[in-house]
């Protein structure tokens, strides 16, 4: 369990001074305290004499200190992941993760529960849940480090939160950096009872979920989600999300599936950037099946659509999939696909940022960026299933769910770019998706 101590810094946050402090080369007091806490924790972990781990975080409502109440030595390495390098302690205590990983029954984990083989939460897929939690925390760490490197000045603040109904999460946000106006990388691991509204959303996608008399379903859900909004309109916004669901039914059977994807939302079209992005994702999927990329690419084009805007796509796509539970495969085999795609995030995006961040831009180009961000907001609030699921889940954390929204956006009445302009070229691609590979 985690103990939480909050020290309010609301006035500093509201004045903007708090986040501006993270842009200066000289570290703020909060950064220095966090650095010392991490250094001390790492030193104790290396000596295997840890009584707990401390992470200082500062965001929105305050500065929060988190510490575990575990006693005795604890090896931070689990299944090849060094948990001492994560942005914060694992959401599930590492001792519980280790027990679940070592206590797996083996054969049960090889059943394909998508075909409704008998099972209970807590057996069969234990190792999958452990590996997925470790993977998403590694992705969070790697992406935060890379974005800080690209930005050169901005620093992520870390907000660890607990869900009363079960589980919690880690929200990492960088605002007002040199390159990125806002970037968030969130992880969450939650469990409890799925409410009827959320179950109905899943049934609409073909899941035949059997609930008890109360209409509730025990579930486990975990994932990593990120949205990156650069300052320069020539540097594209990028989003990725990878998640795992596991649901227990009244008859004792269990369903599991993976979902997610990675997609790019530029304001200005650079065909070589689009080609690089898609080829990187295609390469990640080709080791699993040559059929996956075209299938997931089309799925992405068809999902990220503002249907109320004449089927205008949010961006130039990427890959997207949901309810991924291949017949005859174990959940751990399916997890390997998520692992490959998560490894492709940085190589797909970083070269594009480095190519475009030095381009000068005009006020007109900034206005176009603001209008495109408005479309981004519309999709996330009107159509995105993840946003809807999060907001209808009891105990959900609205601040983390709406982390995907940019700091600024614009809506202009009946705006249409001039014919033949670069803005019109971008809009044409959004209305008629192209093949980039």
N, C-alpha and C positions, 0 to 999 in steps of 0.2 A: 504494500500500500504506500501511497505517497502522502507526505505532509506538505501543506501549502501555506506559505506566509506571504501576504501581499503588502506592498508598500506603495501607496498611491503616488503617481506622478502625473495625474490628469492635467494639471495646469501646464506642465512642460509639453505634454503631447499636443494639447489644444493650441498652444502658441506656435508650434512647429519647431521650437528650439530643440526638442528631444531628438527628432530625426535628423535635423541639420547637423547635430553633433556627430553623427556617424559618417558624415561626408568629409570631415577634416582629417588630415594625416595623424594628428595627435589623438589618441584614444580617449573617449569619454570615461568618466568614473565607472559607469555601468560596464563598458567594454573591458576596462582593466580588471574589475572584479570578476567578470566572467572568464577572462583569460587566466587569472590566477586560480579560479575554481577548477577550470579544465586541466590546467597544468598540474595542480595538486592531485586531482582525481587520477590523471594518467600515471603520475608517479606512484601513487598508492596501488593502482592496478598492476603496474609492472612488478611491484614488490609483493603482490598478492596478499596485501594486508588491509583490505578495504572494509570499512564498516558502513559505507554508503557512498553515494555519488551525488554531487551537487551541481546543478546547472542554474545559473542566473539568467533570467529572461526579462525583457522589457518590451511591452507593446501596449497599445491603446489604453488599457485601464490601469496599468501599473507595472511595477517591477516585482517579479515573483521568484521566490527561491523554492526549489524542489529538492527533496532528499529522500532516499529510500531508508527504510528502517531495518534493512537486512544486516545481520551481524556475521562476522567471520569472513574468511577469504573467499573471493569469488573470481574465477577465471573469466576474463571478459570475452574470450574467443569461443564462439559457438558455431558449429557447422562451417568453419572457415571464415566467419565474419568477426572482425574485431569490434565489439560493441562499444569499446571505450572511445572510438573515433566518431561515433554517431553525434548528431547535433544535440541529443539529449539521451538520458537513459531509456531503454526499451519500454514501451507502453505496458506490455506484460512483463512482470519481474523476470529477470534472466534465469533465476532459479526455477521458475515455473516453465519457462521455455525449454530449459535443459531437460527437465523431467519429462515434458511432453515429447521431446525429440528422442530421448532414450527409451521411453516407455511404449513406443509404437509397437503394435502387434505384428507388423510386417505384411502378412498376406492381406489383411483387411484393407490396408492402404492401396492395394492393387485392384480393388474392386472398382468398377465404374458405377458410381452412385447416381450418375445421370440416368441410368436405367433402373433406378429405384431399388438397388440392392439394400437389404436390411442393414441398419447401422444406427449408431447413436452419436449425438454430439459428444466429443471427448474421446472417441475411438476411431480408428481407421485412418482419418485424415489429419491426425495430430501433427505429423511431420510437415505436411503441406502448409498448415497454418503457421508453424514455426518458421519455415523457410520463407514464406511470403512476408511475414512481419519483418524478418531480418533483411530481406531484399528491399522492401520499400523504404526502410530506414537507411540502407546503403545508398539507394537512389537519391533520397533527400540530401544526404551528406555530399555526394558527388556533385549534384547539380548546384547546390548552394556554393560549394567551393569554386566551381567553374564560373558561375555568374559573378562572384566576387572578384575572381581573376579578370574576367572580361571588363567589369566595371572599373576596377582600379581604385575606387574610393568607397563605394557603398558597402555596408555590412548588414548581414541578416540579424534580426532580433528573433529570439526564440521564445515562443509562448507554449508552455505545456498545460494541457487542460484535462480535466477529468469529467466523465459523464456519469451522473448519479445512477442512471439505469444500467450501467456496465461499460467498462472500457474507457477510452480517452483518445487523446491525439497530441500531435506536436505541430504547431503552425510556425513556419519560418517566413518572415516578410522583410524585404528590403524596399525602402521607399526613398525617392528623391536622390538617387545615385547620380553618377556622372553619365552613365550609359542607359541605365534602366530607371524609368520613372517609378515603376512598381513591379516587383517580382515576388511571387509567393510559391512556396513548396510545402505542401501539407501532407502529413500522414495521419491516419486514424485507424484504430482497431476497436470496434464496438461490438457489443453483444447484448442480448436481451430478448424481448418479445416484439416481433414485427407487427405493427398495427394493421388493421384491415385495409386502410387506404393504400399503404405501401404494398401489401399483398395483392390488392386488386391491380395495381400497376404492373406487377410481375405476371399475374395471370393473363393480362391483356397481351403479353408477349408469348403466351403459350405454356407457361409453367402451371401444371395441374397440382397446385398446392392444397394439401388437406389439413385444415386447421381444426383445433378443438372447439368445444362448445362456446368458448369465449371469443372465437374468431382470431386468436393470436397464434403466432408461430415463433418458436425459439429460433434465433438466427445468430450467426457470426458474420461480420462484414469488415473488411480491411482494405486499405488502398493508399496510393500516393497520387496526389493531384497537384499540378502546377500550371500557372499562367504567368507569362512574362511580357510586360508592356514596356518597350523601349521608348526613349525620348525622341530619337531621330526617326522621322516617318519613313526613311529608307531602310531601316532595320525592322524586320517583321516581328509581329507578336507570335509567340509560340505557346502551345498548350499540349500537355500530355496528362494522361490519367490511366492507371492500371489498378484493378480491384479484384477482390475475391469474395464470393458469397457462399454461405453454407446454411441450409435451412433444414430444421427437423420437423417432420410431419407427425400428425396425430397417430398414424399407424406404425410409427417407429422407423419409417424409411427416411432417407436423407437425400437432398439434392444439393449439388455444388456447381458452380460455374465461375468462369473468369470473364472479364470485360475490360475495355479500355481502348487506347490508341494514342497517336501523336499526330498533330496537324499544325499547319503553318498559315498565318493570316497576315500577308503583306498589304501595305497600302499602295505600293508601286510594284509593278511586275518586273522581275528579273528572271528570265527563263533559265539561266544557268543555276540560279539559286533553287528554283523549283525542281529542276532536274536532279541536282545534288541531293536535295532533301528526300525526294522520292526514291532515288537509287539506293540511298543508305538504308531506308526502311525495307526496300525490296530485298537487298542483300541479307538483312537480318532474318527475313522470313524464308528466304530460299533454302536455308539449311533444314527447314522443317517440311516444306512442300512448295513446289513452284506455283501451285494453284492459289496459295494464300494471299499473295500481294494483290493480284487483280481483284480477288473477291473482297478483301478488306479495303482496297482503294475505292471501289465502287460504293461500298457500305459507308465510307467516310463522306464521299460526295453526296450521298443521299440522306445522310443524317444531319450534317451541319448546314441546314438550309433554313432560311427565313421564308417560310411558305407565305407569310402575310406580305412579303415584299416581292411577289412574283417569282418565287423559287430562286431567290438570290442566295448563293452560297456565302458562308461566313468567311471563307478563305480559299486557298488553292488545294486544300485537303491534305491527305497523308494516308494513314490507315486507321480503321476503327472496327471494333468487333464487340459483340455482346453475347451473353448466354453461351460462352464457349465451353463446351463439354463434349468432346468428340467421343462417339460410341466406341467402346473397347479400350479407351485410354484411361489411365489413372490420373488423379488430380496432380500428382507430382510430375507426370509426363507433360501434362498441359501447362504446368507452371514453367517448364523450360522455354516455352514460346514467349511467355511474358518476360523471362530473364533476357532472352535475345533482344527483344524490342526495347527493353529498358537500357540495355548496353548501347543501343544505337542513338539514344537521345542526344547526348553531347556531340558525337561526331556528325550528326545530322544538322545541328543548329549552330554550333560555335563558329565553324568556318564562314557561315553566312554573316553572322554578327561582325566578325573581324573584317570582312570585305566591305561592309556598308557603313560602319559606325563613323567613318571620317568624312562622309559625304555632307557637303553643306546643303542647307535647305531654306526655303522661303516661308513667309507667313502663309501664303496660299497653300503650300504643301502641308503645313501644320494644321490648317483648317480642314483639309481633306482627311488627315489622320484623325481629327476629332470626329468627323462624320462617320468614318469607318468604325471607330470605337463605339459610336452610338449603335451601329448595327450589331456589334459584338455583344453589347449589353442586352439588346433586344432578344437575341438568340438565347443567351444564358438565362434570362428571366422568363421567357415565354415558352421555349421549346426544350431546353436541356433536361433530360431525365434525371441526371445526377443532382441537379439543383432541386428539382421537385421532390425526389426521394429524401434528400437531406432535410428539407424544410418540413416534411410531413412525418419525420421520425421523432418520437418523443426524446427530449433531452439533447436534440441536435444543437450544434453551435453555429448560430447565424453568422457571426463574424468570420469564421473559417469558411463557411459555405459561400459567402459573398466575397471572399478574397479574390475571386477571379475578375472582379470588376475593376476597370481602370480608375485612376484618380480623377481624370477629366474626360468628358465626352461632349458631343454636340449633336443637336437635332435642328436642321434647317428646313423650313417648309418647302416641299416639292423641289428639292435640289437635284439638278441633273448636270453632270460635267459637260463642257464643250465638246462637240464632235471632233474626233481626231486627237484629243488630248491624252496624256498618259493616264489621267484619272478615268477617262472613258474606256481606255484599253483595259484597265484593271477591272472595271465593272463588266465589260464584255466577257472576260474569263470567269468572273463569279456567276454569271448567268448561263454560261455554256462551258462546263468543266472540260479540261483538256487532259490528254495522256502525256505524262512527263518522262516516261521511261521508254 
